[in-house]
Amino acid sequence: MKRIIAAVLVGGLLVVGCGGATTDATGEIPQVSQPTIPDGLPLADDDATIPSGMGPGISVAEALASTLDQPLLINGYVFVYSDGSVVVADLIAESFPPQPAGAQVAVEGLDVMEIPLTEGPADAGSAITAWTETPVQLIGEIVDGVLVANSVASG
């Protein structure tokens, strides 16, 4: 029994003694280089570039509830109205033309030519003239309840 206890104690000391900083062949702790910022990612100044979409993004409802003071990657269906106004919504109603459903927010600053839109028939009499068939990702900030879009995420 004493041998088992001694073996456990020695094994425990070896494990504890192996912890700590890793050294190189000279016995010195190697310096870690600072990370670099790849092209296309935002910089810490006003001339920052807008990043392409990377990640799953968040819903319109999550964006509206967010308290972050920075651009968000938002998933949603885009709807263009006959007066030129744009809305992004979490859901798309199965009607013709489709209607925004679920959480939705008005969008400013979006170049709708950047996204694949389906156009409704001119004689439909609907206020909605175009929409996306699948969700898109928009990068922007919620300002006073409006999504100020910086860009459409490219992937």
C-alpha positions, -999 to 999 in steps of 0.1 A, spaced: 0 0 0 29 24 8 43 17 -27 11 28 -43 9 60 -23 45 68 -30 39 61 -68 9 84 -68 28 112 -50 58 110 -73 36 109 -104 17 140 -91 50 158 -85 61 150 -120 29 164 -135 30 196 -114 67 201 -122 60 199 -160 37 229 -159 48 265 -166 63 284 -195 78 265 -224 114 274 -232 134 271 -264 167 253 -268 186 281 -251 164 280 -220 148 313 -229 111 318 -232 104 325 -269 88 359 -278 55 357 -295 51 380 -325 22 404 -327 -6 394 -349 -10 412 -382 -44 425 -396 -52 409 -429 -63 431 -458 -100 439 -458 -105 439 -420 -113 471 -402 -86 493 -388 -87 516 -358 -92 548 -377 -118 566 -398 -104 553 -430 -112 517 -421 -123 493 -448 -155 474 -444 -149 437 -438 -165 410 -459 -190 388 -440 -173 361 -420 -194 340 -397 -230 331 -391 -243 366 -384 -272 375 -362 -310 379 -368 -327 412 -373 -343 407 -338 -309 402 -322 -295 433 -340 -324 454 -328 -317 442 -292 -280 447 -294 -262 473 -274 -230 471 -293 -217 503 -308 -200 488 -339 -210 472 -372 -230 440 -370 -233 412 -395 -271 408 -399 -290 380 -417 -323 387 -433 -346 390 -464 -344 424 -482 -376 440 -495 -376 471 -518 -408 492 -519 -421 513 -548 -410 545 -531 -374 533 -529 -374 525 -492 -358 492 -481 -366 469 -452 -347 438 -440 -367 411 -421 -361 379 -403 -388 360 -423 -405 361 -456 -443 355 -458 -454 331 -485 -476 354 -505 -472 371 -539 -454 393 -538 -438 381 -506 -441 403 -475 -416 409 -447 -425 390 -416 -410 386 -381 -386 413 -368 -379 439 -394 -360 472 -397 -357 500 -422 -324 501 -441 -305 532 -452 -274 534 -474 -278 500 -491 -270 498 -528 -297 473 -538 -278 467 -570 -253 446 -549 -279 419 -540 -298 394 -561 -333 407 -562 -365 391 -576 -387 417 -592 -424 415 -589 -448 421 -618 -454 458 -626 -491 454 -625 -494 437 -592 -503 469 -574 -481 460 -545 -460 485 -526 -432 459 -527 -414 458 -560 -384 435 -553 -372 411 -527 -345 385 -520 -356 348 -522 -329 338 -497 -314 356 -467 -285 379 -473 -259 392 -449 -257 430 -444 -230 448 -425 -241 479 -407 -251 496 -374 -285 501 -359 -288 539 -354 -321 552 -339 -340 521 -349 -327 521 -385 -300 498 -400 -274 521 -416 -258 496 -440 -221 497 -448 -221 469 -473 -235 435 -484 -213 407 -470 -195 389 -498 -192 356 -481 
